[in-house]
Every structure is written in C-alpha cells, then in structure tokens.
C-alpha cells in the first residue's frame, strides 16, 4: 500500500514537472529529502520528495532532471523523534548562496501533509522574493 502511494505521488510529480517552462520560471533540481528517526526511510524520502515537487511545481518553479539544468537546487531534511517531526527545505542558487530555508514541525503523521503544504507555500514565497537570475545580478 505504501509503495503504491509513493508510486502515485511520484507519477503526479512527474506530470507536474513536464509542463513547459514559461517566462520568469525558476528551474529547480530536487536533490531529495534526507530522512532520519524512522525505519521507513526510503519510502518516506521518496514520498516527501514527490509531495514537495508536486506542491512547488507551478507558476514559479518547475523541476528539471539534473543540477546542470537548474537555476536552484532544492534539498530537504525530515527528522522524526517519537511522534514529533520536523521538515526543512533549502534552496541554493548556482553561486552556492542559500536563497530560502523554511521549516515546519508537527505532532503525528496526521499533520504531515498539511505541514508540507504550508512549507511549500512559505518556501515558494521566499524563493520568489530572494531569487535573482545571474544575468540580472551581474
């Protein structure tokens, strides 16, 4: 069941990522979500990455396949201690500077999806506010 859910989320993320890039879009490479504090690391890592990709792809950010194609690299971390979790997403520009870092916390798996939604919303706003294309920055 979990693997089916992860596969469906990955497929939805892929569908979102194949939409073309328009003017003003930021190309993002999603390096993944590192998971600690739980036994289902691989499944949770893939699922969290898929949720993050699907919620960030849209009007501003779209996924690319390699870091070389990207304007920014997005990485995530998820830590779970007992029923409490914390998730952090970080965007780094080509120059290595951190453009955005947002974290959320929750108590229990029931809060995970709403917190990922909130993280993606806050993260998109920070990236939009702080991102400046290299050609404009020179």
CORMONOR-V700636 format. One record per residue. N is the residue number from 1. RES is the residue in one letter. OMEGA is omega in whole degrees, 0 to 359 (* if undefined). NEAR is the number of other ideal C-beta (glycine too) atoms within 12 Angstrom. D_FIRST is the distance of its C-alpha to the first C-alpha in whole Angstrom. Layout:
BEGIN
[[N/RES/OMEGA/NEAR/D_FIRST] [N/RES/OMEGA/NEAR/D_FIRST]]
END
This chain:
BEGIN
[[1/X/180/9/0] [2/X/181/16/4] [3/X/176/15/5] [4/X/179/12/5] [5/X/178/20/6] [6/X/180/23/9] [7/X/179/17/10] [8/X/180/19/11] [9/X/178/29/12] [10/X/178/27/14] [11/X/178/18/15] [12/X/177/23/17] [13/X/178/30/18] [14/X/177/21/20] [15/X/179/17/21] [16/X/185/27/23] [17/X/182/30/24] [18/X/175/16/26] [19/X/186/17/28] [20/X/179/13/32] [21/X/177/22/33] [22/X/178/13/36] [23/X/178/9/39] [24/X/179/16/39] [25/X/177/26/35] [26/X/180/39/34] [27/X/185/33/32] [28/X/171/43/30] [29/X/180/29/28] [30/X/184/43/25] [31/X/177/26/25] [32/X/179/26/22] [33/X/176/34/21] [34/X/184/22/22] [35/X/174/27/20] [36/X/178/20/22] [37/X/179/19/21] [38/X/183/24/18] [39/X/183/11/16] [40/X/188/20/13] [41/X/184/19/16] [42/X/180/18/14] [43/X/181/24/11] [44/X/179/34/13] [45/X/179/29/16] [46/X/180/29/14] [47/X/179/37/12] [48/X/178/45/16] [49/X/180/37/18] [50/X/179/34/16] [51/X/180/36/17] [52/X/179/48/20] [53/X/184/39/21] [54/X/181/30/20] [55/X/180/34/22] [56/X/180/42/25] [57/X/180/32/26] [58/X/187/24/28] [59/X/187/20/32] [60/X/189/29/32] [61/X/172/41/30] [62/X/186/34/28] [63/X/172/39/26] [64/X/189/26/28] [65/X/183/17/27] [66/X/177/13/30] [67/X/181/22/32] [68/X/180/11/35] [69/X/192/19/34] [70/X/169/28/33] [71/X/179/33/35] [72/X/174/42/33] [73/X/181/33/31] [74/X/178/45/28] [75/X/179/30/26] [76/X/174/40/24] [77/X/179/29/24] [78/X/179/39/21] [79/X/179/24/23] [80/X/175/27/21] [81/X/187/14/24] [82/X/180/11/23] [83/X/183/15/21] [84/X/177/20/23] [85/X/174/32/22] [86/X/178/24/24] [87/X/181/42/23] [88/X/173/30/26] [89/X/181/45/27] [90/X/174/32/30] [91/X/179/42/31] [92/X/179/26/34] [93/X/180/27/37] [94/X/180/24/38] [95/X/178/16/41] [96/X/180/13/39] [97/X/177/18/39] [98/X/180/21/37] [99/X/182/33/36] [100/X/173/35/34] [101/X/182/23/32] [102/X/177/32/30] [103/X/176/23/28] [104/X/177/31/26] [105/X/177/23/25] [106/X/180/25/23] [107/X/178/17/23] [108/X/182/15/19] [109/X/180/22/16] [110/X/181/11/17] [111/X/187/21/20] [112/X/183/30/18] [113/X/177/25/17] [114/X/179/20/21] [115/X/175/32/22] [116/X/176/37/21] [117/X/181/21/22] [118/X/178/24/26] [119/X/182/40/26] [120/X/180/36/25] [121/X/180/24/28] [122/X/181/25/30] [123/X/179/40/30] [124/X/180/32/31] [125/X/179/21/34] [126/X/178/27/35] [127/X/180/36/34] [128/X/183/23/36] [129/X/188/16/39] [130/X/184/23/39] [131/X/173/33/39] [132/X/180/20/42] [133/X/182/19/42] [134/X/181/16/44] [135/X/178/8/46] [136/X/184/9/47] [137/X/184/14/47] [138/X/*/7/50]]
END
